[in-house]
């Protein structure tokens, strides 16, 4: 009887969660976002979680294929800013557009299918290694999945697992190290090959030598794609087309690595105390 009561209580909680209305909803007349080139605009964007704004009056125009590095001290709004692109949150004021389409006007599926995201803490399913990578694009075959794994330097450690690609990795990838989880997420992004790429501390759990090896794969992945990079590692950001410096939720500087160092401003301070040389 106790088991039945516990089961009923658990089921009630599950149904409460299923019945919860999501905070973000598609418009009733949301349109399908056509294949994009990757021109992204932040137009006077302000965002708040409910209290003080995290982002204030962000104006940034990004051209197709441009690589943008976002840098700044912890809490300055970097991750929040890139999370507005796939519409994980809605802006408080202003607009984020892709190829002229306001992200609030398009369907979630058509928007997010054209964005690859590799985060510091990637989501790994309680499934096989193969299926975790294949999730990037379920239409691709086994050869493409294995090729993506090799490009992300994941193939070797996968083959050392008891069942190779058929090894189940556990809830949230608990059987894997942080670096292994990140390599699976990178392989997934390589397989997906979306026109917009977001790398949010994507190599933070890797040692410098492995990070340099994977950097070569990321350079191939980045080429021709609109890319946002958040990283503390100088080697990851110094070759970006533009480095955008945030402080207290505002863009305070933008330019190349050499241009910003020559100015002696906020980026120079970050360079001396925050950004990591390899």
N, C-alpha and C positions, 0 to 999 in steps of 0.2 A: 504493500500500500504506500509506503514511504517513497519507493521508486516511482510510482505512478504520480504522486503529488509533486515530486521534484521534476518529473518530465513535463507535467502540465504547466508548472511555473516557468520552466525553460521555454516551452512552446509559446506561452503568453508573451514572454520578452521578445522572442524572435518575431512574432507577428506585430508587436509594437514597433520594432525597428523597421519592418517591411512597410508598415503603414505611415511612417514618418515622411512628411513632405520635404523634398529637397529644397535647400535655400535657393539654388540656381535652377531656373527652368528655361526651356526653349520657348521662344515666342510661338504663339499658335500658327503664325504665318512665316515661321523661320524657313529660309531658303537653303538649298544645297550650295555649299561653297565650291565653285568650279576649281579645276586644277590651277594652283597658284604658282607665280614666279617667285614670290617671297618678298615683296615690298611691304615693309611693316612701318606703321606710323603710330607714335604715341603723341597725341594732340592734347596738350594742357591737362594731362592725366593727374588726378589726385585720388588717393586711395586711403581708406581708414577701415580698421577692423571694428570700429565703433567708438573709439576714443580719439586721441590725437592722430592726425594723418601720418601714415607711414611713408607715403609718397606725396610730393607737393609739386604741382605745375611741371610735370615731366613733358618736355618736348624733345622728340627724337625721331628722325627720319632715317630709315635703314633701307638701302637699296638691295635688290636681288643679288644673292651671292656674296654679300658683304659679311665680314666677320667682326662682331662687336664683343669686346671684353668688358665686363662690368666689374669694377673693383671698388672697394671701400671697406671701412671697419665693420665688424659684426653688428647687425641690427640697422644698417643704413638703408635697407630696402631692396637689395639686389635680387634675392630670390622672389620676393613679392612681385617685383617688376616683371620677371620672366613668367611668373605664374598667371599673369593677366593675359598672356598671348593665347594659351589654350583655353582660356576662360575658366580657370579653377576658381577665380573670384571675378566679380564685376567691379568696374571702376566706380568710385564715388562721384567723380566729375571728369569731364573730358571723354575721350574715345580712343580705343585701340583698333586699328584697321589693318587688314591684310589685303594687298592689291585693291585698296579702296573699299573693301567690304568690312563694315563694323562687325566685330566678332559676336556681338549680341544679336545680330540679325540672321545668323546662319545656324544650321543644325550642329549639335555637338559632334556627331559622327563624322560629318564631312570636314569639320574644322580639325579635330584631333587626329584624324587619319593622315593629315598632311604635316604633322609635327612629331618629331622624335625627341624624347626627353630621357636623358641619363642623369640621375640625381646622386647625391652623396649616399643616400639610403634607398637603393632601388627596391621595388617590390618584386619579390620572388615567390612564385606559386609553389604549393606543396604538390609538386608534379615532377616529371622527369627533367633532366637537363635538356634533352632534345626539345620537349614541348615548351620549356621556358624560353628558349631562343626562338623557336618557330612562331611563338606568339607575336613576334614583330611583324610577320606577314604570313598568314596561314595558307596563302596560295602558293608559296614557294616549296620546292622539293627538298629532299634530303641533301643533295649535293650543295645547294645554296646555303642550307643551315650549317653544314660542316665548314664551308668556305668562310662564312661569317665568324664562326668560332675560331678558326685559324687566324683570321685577321685581327681578332681581339685577343690573341694569345691565350685562348681558353682551351683549345683542343688538347693540349698536352696534359693538363691537370685533369680534364674530363676523362681521358683514356686511362688515367691511373686509378679512377674510382672503381669500386667492385663490379658495377654493371655498365661502366662507360656512360654513353649517352642515355641509357635506360635507367640510370640511378635516380631514385626519388630523393629530392634534396631536403625534404622536411618543411614544416611551417615556416614561412618567411626565409627559407634557405638556411635554416639553423645549422645544417651540416656543413656549410661553406664558410670560409673566412670572409672578412669584409672585402678584400681585394678580389676574391673569386666571384663574389656577388656582383661587384662592379664590372668585371670582365664579361659576365653573362649579360648584363644590361647593355654594355657596349656592343656585344655581338648582336643583340636584339635590334639595336638601333641601326647597325650596319645592314642587317637583313631588311629592315623596313625601308631604308633609303628614302626618307621623306624629304621634301624640299626645304623644310625648316627644321633646324636642329638646335636643341637647348642642352648645354653641358653645364650642370650645376654641381661644381666640385666633383666632376665625374671620375677623377683619378686620385682623389684624396686618400683612399685606403691602400694605394700602391706605393711600393718603395721607389726611389728615384730611378733606379736602373730599369725596372719594369715599366714605369711611367714613360720613360724615354722611348722604349720599344713600342708601346701602345700609341704613343704620340704619332708615330709614322703612319699607323693605321687610321688614326683620327684625322690626320692631314689629308689622306685620301678621301675619307668620309666627308670632310668639311668642304672640299673643293666643289665649287659651283652651288653650294647651299647657303642660304641665309642662316647664320650661326650666332648664337649668344653663348659666351663662355664666362662662367664664374669660377675663379680659381685663385688660390694664394700662391701658386707656383709661377714664377716669372717666365719659365720656359714655355708655359702653356698660353700665356697672354701676350708676350712681347711682339709676336708677329701678326697680331690682329690688325685689321685695316684701321680700326679706331679703338682706343681705350677710353671708356666713359667712366668718370670718377663720380661716385655718389657720396654725399655727406648729409646726414640728417634728412634723408628723403629727397634731396634735390641733386640735380646734375650740376656739379661745380666746375668740372673741367672735361675736355674731350680732345683727343689727338693721338698721335702715334707715341710709342714709348720714348723715342728720342726727343720729340717736340715737348712732351710733358716734363721730362727731366730738365730740359733747358729752361722751363718756366720757373722751376723752383717752388712750385705751389703744393697743393694737397697731395698730388701723386708722388712728389719727391719725398714727402713725409712717409707715405705708405711704403715706398720703395725701401726706405732705410729701416723701418721698424716692423713691417707687416708682410711684405712680399718675400717669398723664399727663393733664394738662389739654389740651384741644384748642385 
